[in-house]
Amino acid sequence: MGKLAERLRAFSRNRWLVLVAAMWVQSMAGVGYLFGAISPVLKASLGYNQRQVAALAVAKNLGGYVGVVAGTLSAALPAWAMLLMGAAQNLLGYGWLWLIVARQAPPLNLWMMCVLIFIGNNSATYFNTASLVTCVQNFPRSRGPMVGILKGFLGLTSAILTQVYTVMHTTDQASLILMIAVGPSLVAIAMMFVIRPVGGHLQARPSDKNSFVFIYTICLLLASYLAGVKLVQDFLQLSDDMVVFLTVILFVLLVSPIAIPVTLTLMSKTEYPIGEALLSESEPLTGEGSTSQDAQAILSEVEDKCGDIDAALPPSKRRNRRPHLGENFTMMEALGKADFWLIWMSFLLGSGSGLTVMDNLGQMSQAVGFKDVHIFVSLTSIWNFLGRVGGGYFSEIIVRQLAYPRHIALAVSQILIATAHFLFAMAWPGTMYIGTFLVGLGYGAHWAIVPAAVSELFGIKHFGAMYNFLALANPTGSLIFSGLITSTLYDYEAETQAHQHRQVMALASPRLLHNAGFFADGLKCEGSVCFFVSSLIMSLLCVIGAGLSLIIVHRTKRVYAHLYRSVCT
């Protein structure tokens, strides 16, 4: 009995268990990407026009990317408190939204609806912060793979939840909003005492590389499986039993990474006696902070002097000169560099236009004749995941093997998004599938490439502040592209079509026009013309973003050559 209790204690404090729990939380943290699936429901039930829907999308994006409060609180609160606060916000925001759509609560003014969706989506910043900060502490020497995995799972949220929605076989589309309100909150509450610092720097093992390979394999299997399932369900009429069977396999894949901490716990005494001894001697870390030994271990990782010219200078000269690219900048020093603003603008043009597509997938697919919008939301989620994993992987090859700026990979991803916008404008047969594939890949790659590039060029000492500032480019781009350009042009075309319908109905029968409920669901645009001009505009802006990325490549070639060739080789 005592041996079993010891095993359970070791299992509960295994850092791989914490990572797996964080992966599950992250798999529910990307509910913002489901807006394209719920926006048609909101528009129809609340009688909104496209500009009002775009206002909700901007509020949603602000909630998902303004993480200043969560970042500040994470320094003082344990991870379980962060997860609990995120669960409460998610349940409050999306739960109230569901009550309004389901006619269980009175509708609110548009600005109040924006506040609700802001609160609901802001829960993701608490889930992200708790998961990432804790796992960085537990995996100080493997931050790159760990962050890439967690960010990848965040991109799978909409595919997972829409598959569960498919199993429910309900005609009530508002139930998807209820699922968004309840699902992530329950998962966060269930995992809130598992996700915590556990002295992970003392648990490093030779098998860690194999463990990461296993998780990467599961990630790729998940993406491939979900893509296949979604396409099969879209083209074939499957029986209810088959849909349930496919969903069960999905959950088996999601749960399978638990095999890593289970195996390591069972094998720890015989294969890794030294590591286990270190683990048993270390004091368990509380959520309020880490021991000085942890802090030193983590700082030893982040204070990497490879390529740090400043480290070779005397203290007196270090204080009297401004930092160069490749060294640690403060936030104010970074704001004074043209390279930082070039990165910000390029990020805004690429990710902002990609996010606009995701937020308007419902209207875009309906405009060209698709009734089921969930398929494109799900597929985009999967391609988003692959873009994050692939963007990080290939850009890492570029900098490590070629010593070339990773922004060349960002330029390629922005050309992919520009191509997708052109295809959306043309609206040829099959372009919705190809376009969402390209947008998902390109958009996901932004979140793997840009943060890594900023940490290389401006240092990681103040990276948290820089990352939060960069993240603001996403909702800013959404405000410009979706809130101003796309929605304005959509409503103009919808009003033009409505006017033509009125003229036809008036000629046919004035009485019929008087009694018709044509405007019951608000303005609705049909045909490729709805997004033709806006898609061409965003395609052009993405090409400009790619041009800015190439300028960054030209300006930083010497920096990367110094960081990855002349110093680190």
C-alpha positions, 0 to 999 in steps of 0.5 A: 500500500505504501509503495502504491501511495509513493507511485501515485505521489510521483505520478501527481508530481510528474512534469509530463502529467502537468504538460498533458493537463495543460494540453487539454486545457489549451485544446479548449482555450481557442473558443474565439476561433469558433466565432465564424460558426456562431456569428450567423446564429447571432446575426439571425437571432438578434437581427444584426447587420454585418457591421454589428456582427463585425463589432462583436468580432472585434470585441471578441478579438480584443478579449482574446489578445489583451492579456495584460490583466492575466499577465500581471496577476500571474506574478501574484496568483497560483495557476489554479486561481488563474484557471478558476478565474478564466473558467468563471469569465468563460461561463459568465460571458458565453453563458449569458450570450447563450441565454440571450440567443436562446430567448431565456434572457432579454437582449442587451444593447450592442455595446453590452453584447460586446462586453459579454463576448469580450469577457467570455473570450478574455478567459483564454488569456488566463488559460494561456498564461497559467498553462504556458508560465507553469510549463516554462517553469517545468521545462526550462530546457525545452521551451521551444517544443513545449510552447509549440505543442501548447499553441498547436492544441489551442488551434484545434479547439473549434475542430474538437467542439464542432465534432462534439456538436455533430454527435449531439444531432441537435437542430438548435444552433444556439447549443453550440454557444452553450457548449462553448460556455460549459466545456472549457470551464469544466476542463479548466476546473478539472485540471486546475490542481494538476497544472502547477510547478513541480520542480521540473528542472530536476526531472530531466531524463534521457527519454525526454526527446522520445517523449516529445517525439511521441507527443508530436506524433499524436499532434500530427495524427490528431490533425490528420484524423480530424481533417479526414473526419470533417471531409468525410462527414461533409461529402458523405452521409454517415450513420449516427453510430459511425459519427459516435465511433469517429468521435470516440477515436478522437477522444482516445487520441486526445487522452493518449499522451497520458501514457507518457507520465504513466510509463515514466512513473512505472519505470522510474525506480529501475531505469532512472534512480538518480533522477528519481532521487533528485525528484524525491529530495526536492520540495514540492513547489506551491502555486504562489511562486518557485524556489530560488533553485527553480529561478536560477535554473530558468534564468540559466536558460533565458540568459543565453549569451550566444550572440550577446555582444553586450555581455563582452563589454565592461559595465561602464560602457554597457550602461552608456550605449543603446542596445543593438539588434540581438541584445536585450531591449526594454519596451521603450527602446524597442518602440524606438526601433524601425525594425520593431514597427516593421514587424508589427505592421507586417504582423498586422497585415498578415494575421489581421486579414487572416483573422478577418476570414476566420471571423466571417467564414459563416457569411462567406460560405453562406454567400457562395451557397454552403449551408453547413458553415461548421465544416470550414470553421473546423478545417481552418482550425486544423490548418491553423494548428499545422501552420503553427507547428510547421511555421515553427519547425521550418523557420527553425531550420532556416535560422539554425542551418542557414543562419538566415532571418526567419521572416523569410518564412513569414513572407511565404506565409503571407503570400499564401494568405494573399493567394487565399484572398484572391481565390475567395474573390474569384469564388471558383468551385472548390475555392472555399476549401483551398482558401481556408487551407491556405489561410489556416496555414498562413495565419498559424505560421504567424504565431510561431514565427513572429514571437520567436523573431522578436525574442531573437532581435530584441531579447527575452528580458522584456519579451512578455511586454513586447509579446503583449504589444505585438498581440494587439496587432491582431485585433487592430487588423481585425478592426480595420479589415473586418470592422471597417472594410469587409462589413461596410462592403458586405452591407452595401451589397446586401442593401443593393440586393434588398433594394432589387428584391423590393423592386421585383416584389413591388412589380409583382404585387405591392400587397405581397411586398407589404406582407412579406417578412423579407427583412425578418433576419436582417440584411443578407448578401448572396453571391461572390460579389459579397466579398469580392472587393474586400478580398481583393483589397486584403490580398493586396495588403497581404502582398504589402505585408510580405514586402515588409517581411522581406525588408526585415529580412534584408535589414537583419541578415547580418544580425542572424548571421552573427547570432547563428553562424559566427558566434554559435558555431 
